[in-house]
Amino acid sequence: MLSSLKIENVAVIEHSEIMFESGLNILTGETGAGKSIVIDAINAVLGERTSKDIIRSGADKAKVTAFFEAVSPDVLKKLDEFGIECDEDDSLLITRVINSDGRNACRVNGSNVTVSMLKAIGRDLITICGQHDSQYLLNKDRHIDFIDDMADSGELLESYKEVYYEIKAVKKQLKKLLSAEDEREQRIDYLKYQIDELTSANITVGEKDRLIKEKEILSNREEALRCLDAVGFLINGDGESRGIAENIFSLSDNLRKLSGFDDRFSTFAESFEELRYTLSECSSLASSSVDSYSGELGDIDSIEERLDELYRLSRKYGSTEEDMLKYLAEIIEEYNSLVSRDETIDSLQEKYNELADELFRRGCYLSDCRKKTAIDFEEKVSAELRYLDMPDAAFSVEFREANATENGMDEVEFLFSANAGQEMKPLIKIASGGELSRVMLAVRVVLSDSDSVGTMIFDEIDTGVSGRAAHKIAYKMHELSDCKQVLCVTHLAQIAAYADNHLYIEKNRTDGGTYTKVSSLSEDEKVKEIARIIGGDILTATTLDSARELIDYAHNN
């Protein structure tokens, strides 16, 4: 339940901390005192849309803090989903700051959250029933939501939606395939051209590097052979002259012998020994290279022609052979998919038909559940209306078959008749303000058993109601407060008399400014406030006695 609400710099409220209790909390005050501001503050802390215009004149920000005790398992589950820790006593502290630049700062138990996260948590904390809720009741497109709330049909609806979204995706695929025939043919021709070009090129990984190397060899073959011949001659000599290698070998042997008895030559001996092996390796490489340069190589014109082809293809399909081959695999797959379009369409059509049958089956289950619930809903709402001083009222739920939507295959509308013999018509066409308030209360009372929200707020639902009907509404809200915390903003003395906690909202003007404060009334103050509601600002013995009589009646019934 909502334990306390701290409001800072919201409209005409500079600072106010309101303590709420379990049971029925009544808020009264003169018109314009700021009762709606309290409801606006609660809406803000629940994540509802708000504006920087609510910031008190002269302040740079507004702040609302709400403390909840013993929150429901649904709230705890939502907190866990958002990774927010809850205290051991399942209490919850929510703070929302609205800055003058329009930015919001929201915290839940010390954790920063977004406004959307706050709104998701707020839905399971408080239900607000007021003028907005009346409009909700008058919107026939929303009537099915009331039935689903009572039916607890969430799993059936989610099961239905799963198939609905799947069949929607299949339908989109079919539409795309069927509506792009000309584009498909053009695409097939284009892909076929690309596939033929790449396939006929017979690309292999590493071919470009190999051809570049061959071209380099062919371009420098004569010079390379001359250099190789010179290297061989210089290292090995010929029959008439000694080469470097023979002299180095001789030098190395002599240095090695000298180092045997003169250490000063050891380093030179090692260096020339190493040089001896280096010359040997160089000679071997030169000898083998002569064979590679002298062997059969491709024609340089053919190599250049092939390289030109590979460069041209790389500009179109990928910079490397790997990229071009990957692209070829991709377009072959797309080509095959387009060519086999008819088979794909047949497959999708078959899948669509299967899903349509399954959607209809699940939709029927959902509809049956709703219709069974609607019978119970009709009976309970009608009973509540009879109690709320509408003995001849009739209420029913009309079902009409509809095309499948994400919410099922039903159209639901509430029908209503206030008087005996009067034809039942859509609620929106015939309900007066007072009748609509009582229908809304009846619906909320009926749904309260299936609603896990711990706090309900009724914002001036007494519009158009007086006399005995007001007593009935008051008693029904008091009865509802046995299982839920109820907050009610009212102008009726009959309702205020039932308060377990009476909060008075008062507006004062001081130092050229306007300030609103909220205070909890004692029993004597409660009598005077109810007397004020009955007779105005001039309190008489008669109005005070009437107030006490109303309070006594409320306590004893």
Secondary structure by P-SEA (a helix, b strand, c coil): cccbbbbcccccccbbbbbbbccbbbbbbcccccaaaaaaaaaaaaccccccccccccccbbbbbbbbccccaaaaaaaaaacccccccbbbbbbbbbccccbbbbbcccccccaaaaaaaaaaccccccaaaaaaaacccaaaaaaaaaacaaaaaaaaaaaaaaaaaaaaaaaaaaacaaaaaaaaaaaaaaaaaaaaaccccaaaaaaaaaaaaaacaaaaaaaaaaaaaaaccccccccaaaaaaaaaaaaaaaacccccaaaaaaaaaaaaaaaaaaaaaaaaaaaaaacccccaaaaaaaaaaaaaaaacccccaaaaaaaaaaaaaaaaaaaaaaaaaaaaaaaaaaaaaaaaaaaaaaaaaaaaaaaaaaaaaaaaaaaaccccbbbbbbbbbbcccccccbbbbbbbbcccccccccccccccaaaaaaaaaaaaaaacccccccbbbbcccccccccaaaaaaaaaaaaaacccbbbbbcccaaaaaaccbbbbbbbbbcccbbbbbbbbbcaaaaaaaaaaaaccccccaaaaaaaaaaaaaaaac
